[in-house]
Amino acid sequence: MPLDTNRLIRFWRGLSKRERLLISIALTAVLSWLVYQYPYTMQERQVKLLKAKADAAEKNILELTAQIAELKLKAERIRSGEEMQGVAGWDLVDQRGVVLFLQDVSAEARRLGVNLVAVHPSREVEKEKYKEVSMNLDLKGRYRELSEYFKRLESLSRVVNVRKIRVEACPDASSVCAVQLEAVTYVEK
């Protein structure tokens, strides 16, 4: 139903000055409230969002501070030689251990949802007291799963160094990465 301006003008003229004043004050109050309320609620939402982000950042800072303290303690233990033998990440592999190492690597991949596409043993390098056994691994997985997988490799019971890592997005899936890396373990002579 279209607004009939002539009818509205006749209604307005039919009101007394007092009624016009009251209606004008009421309309002004409602309009003022709307003009005030809309920006206020928007600002209030933004403040709540910023507070939530600040709380999350503080939580992350606390977690990272704890991790820094743990890493400093671990670095001090490594320097003093406390963690060199019998602790995860420092045992040399024996000849049978290479197969166990491959089983550990593939089990961790399966557990974390990373696809171990291929393993290519590449070379054995003779050193004075040990041998370096390197292998190229082709992996596929989501970025976070892959990063967790690399953290797990660090905590295996055998020494594992990761060299020559290459990460690229897979063309067939938007959230999946293809990774090629060279993992090196050390074998007792």
Secondary structure, 3 states (H helix, E strand, C coil): CCCCHHHHHHHHHHCCHHHHHHHHHHHHHHHHHHHHHHHHHHHHHHHHHHHHHHHHHHHHHHHHHHHHHHHHHHHHHHHHCCCCCCCCCCECECCCHHHHHHHHHHHHHHHHCCEEEEEEEEEEEECCCEEEEEEEEEEEEEHHHHHHHHHHHHCCCECEEEEEEEEEECCCCCCEEEEEEEEEEEEEC
